[in-house]
Amino acid sequence: MSNTFPSVQFDYRGARVLVTGGSNGIGEGIARAYLAAGAEVTITGTRARAEDYGKDLGAFTYLPMTATDNGSLERLAKSIPALDILINNAGGVLANRKDEWQPEVFEEAVAINLTSNYRLVSLLKPKLEQSSLPGGASIVGMASLSSLFGVEMVPGYGTAKTGLLGLTRVLALRCARDNIRVNAIACGLIESNMTEVMLDIPEMVQSHLERTPLKRLGKPLDIAGPTLFLTSPAAQYMTGQTIVVDGGYSIQG
C-alpha cells in the first residue's frame, strides 16, 4: 500500500502504532511512513498540542509526553486504547545545552533515553499482548552509534544508548512468550533537529563523511524503512537484535 519506498510495499492497514517523539526528526519520518502504509498512528511530543509545532501533524493522534515524568508516562499509557507496535523513539542529547558530565544531567540523560523506554514497555505490554497483528506485536527502540563507540561529549546519552542494546535483549526474552518481538536500530548520523548543532560544524561533518563508505548523511526515511521491516511479518523470526543503519560508518577499523 505504501509508496514511500520505491518498489517496496508495506501494508499496515488496521495496525495501531505509537511513535514516541514522533513530532520531529527520525520519529516524524517513521510516523509518516506508517501513516502512508495505512496504519493508525499516535505520536507524542513535549508540547501541549500538536499545533504548537508549527507544522501539519493533523493526520496523527497527538499526545503530550515528558520522558522524565513517570505520571506523564502513565497518563500516556492509559490514553492508548489498543496497540500493535511501539516505537520507543523519544530521546535526546542534553549536551546541546547542558553538561552531561554533571551527575544530575547524566542521570537526566539516562532517564530520557533508557529508563523511560523500559517504563513505557512495562505500561503498554498488556495492550501489546492483545495484538492480532500478523507476525506478532513489536517494539523497536532507537539506539545510536554511541551504543557502539565512546563519544566523550555525551556520557549520559551514550551510556543510555549502550544500555538500550542490553534492554532490547532482555525484553526480547521476556516478551517472546506473549508473541511480542523486541528489536532496535542503531542510527548513524541522521539529518534532524537533534543533530543540527553538529551539522553546523563543517569539519565535524566532513570527518564523519570521510569514514562513511556511502558518503552521505542519513535522512529520517533511511531509518523508517528498516523500522517498518522489523515490525512486519517479513521479520517475524527476528527478536533481540540490533540493526546498524549508518551508511557503513561502523565497519571501518
Disulfide bonds with the S-S distance in Angstrom:
none
